Amino acid sequence: MQTRKFLDAMVSDGILVFVSAKGVELVGPEDRVKEAREALEIFPSLEDEIIALLNPSDADKRRWLDEQSEGVHAEHRARTARLEAAGIAEPEQHALDTVYRDHNSTLPARLRPVTRGGAAR
């Protein structure tokens, strides 16, 4: 949870956070990037946690879904049903990927895509 707050704070400060072969990369205002890099040096495990947030395994996504409210579970079931009706292969996995991505976006709210229900969360 603390890692997510740190990641959200970096994004709100205008820092682009992404994962490359080198690890966590930060691009943005120089002073903010410097502060964030210092935090990553002080807390080395933070980098691994950020990588896990940005590139979760299927098990991580499933664990995340299990911890969510009934509303998120209903959204997942509805997406799965729509994908099954459309004949999409592996509808449950695609629905899980999409629900996870929609609820865990690192984009600022103003840059998130608009979804059927309005602006993405």
C-alpha positions in Angstrom: 0.0 0.0 0.0 2.8 2.4 0.9 4.5 1.6 -2.4 1.3 2.5 -4.3 1.1 5.9 -2.5 4.8 6.6 -3.3 4.2 5.7 -7.0 1.1 7.9 -7.1 3.0 10.8 -5.5 5.8 10.5 -8.1 3.2 10.5 -10.9 1.4 13.5 -9.4 4.8 15.3 -9.3 5.1 14.9 -13.0 7.5 11.9 -13.0 7.1 9.2 -15.6 7.8 5.9 -14.0 8.5 2.8 -16.1 10.4 -0.5 -16.0 13.3 -1.3 -18.3 16.0 -3.9 -18.4 17.9 -1.6 -16.0 15.1 -1.6 -13.5 12.8 1.3 -12.5 13.4 4.4 -14.7 12.3 7.9 -13.8 11.9 10.8 -16.2 10.6 14.2 -15.3 11.4 17.4 -13.4 15.0 17.1 -12.3 14.5 18.0 -8.7 11.6 15.6 -8.3 13.5 12.7 -10.0 16.5 13.3 -7.8 14.3 13.1 -4.6 12.6 9.9 -5.9 16.0 8.3 -6.8 17.2 9.1 -3.3 14.2 7.4 -1.8 14.8 4.3 -4.0 18.5 4.2 -2.8 17.4 4.5 0.9 14.8 1.8 0.5 16.2 -0.8 -2.0 13.1 -3.1 -1.7 10.9 -0.3 -3.0 12.3 -0.8 -6.5 11.2 -4.5 -6.5 7.8 -3.5 -5.2 7.3 -0.9 -7.9 8.3 -3.4 -10.6 5.8 -5.9 -9.2 3.1 -3.1 -9.3 3.9 -2.2 -12.9 4.4 -5.7 -14.2 2.3 -8.0 -12.0 2.1 -11.7 -12.5 -1.2 -13.4 -13.1 -1.1 -14.7 -9.5 -0.5 -11.1 -8.3 -3.6 -9.9 -10.3 -5.7 -12.8 -8.9 -4.6 -12.0 -5.4 -5.4 -8.3 -6.0 -8.9 -9.3 -7.3 -9.6 -11.5 -4.2 -9.0 -8.4 -2.0 -11.4 -6.1 -3.8 -14.9 -5.1 -3.1 -18.0 -6.8 -4.5 -18.3 -4.0 -7.1 -15.0 -4.9 -8.7 -15.9 -8.6 -8.6 -19.2 -7.7 -10.4 -17.3 -5.7 -13.0 -14.9 -8.6 -13.6 -17.9 -11.1 -14.0 -19.6 -8.7 -16.4 -16.5 -8.3 -18.5 -15.9 -12.1 -18.5 -19.5 -12.6 -19.7 -19.2 -10.0 -22.5 -15.9 -11.6 -23.7 -17.4 -15.1 -23.6 -20.4 -13.9 -25.6 -18.1 -12.4 -28.2 -16.2 -15.7 -28.5 -12.9 -14.4 -27.2 -10.4 -17.0 -26.1 -9.5 -17.0 -22.4 -12.2 -14.4 -21.5 -11.6 -14.7 -17.7 -7.9 -13.8 -18.1 -8.5 -10.9 -20.4 -11.2 -9.6 -18.1 -8.8 -9.8 -15.1 -6.0 -8.0 -17.1 -8.4 -5.2 -18.1 -10.0 -4.8 -14.6 -6.6 -4.8 -13.0 -5.2 -2.2 -15.5 -8.3 0.0 -15.1 -8.1 0.1 -11.3 -4.3 0.4 -11.1 -3.4 2.9 -13.7 -0.4 5.1 -13.0 -1.7 7.8 -15.4 -2.9 11.0 -13.8 -6.7 11.2 -13.9 -6.7 13.8 -16.7 -4.9 11.4 -19.0 -6.9 8.2 -18.3 -9.0 6.9 -21.1 -12.8 7.4 -21.0 -14.6 4.1 -20.5 -18.3 3.1 -21.0 -19.1 4.1 -17.4 -17.5 7.6 -17.7 -13.9 8.5 -16.9 -11.7 5.6 -15.8 -10.9 5.4 -12.1 
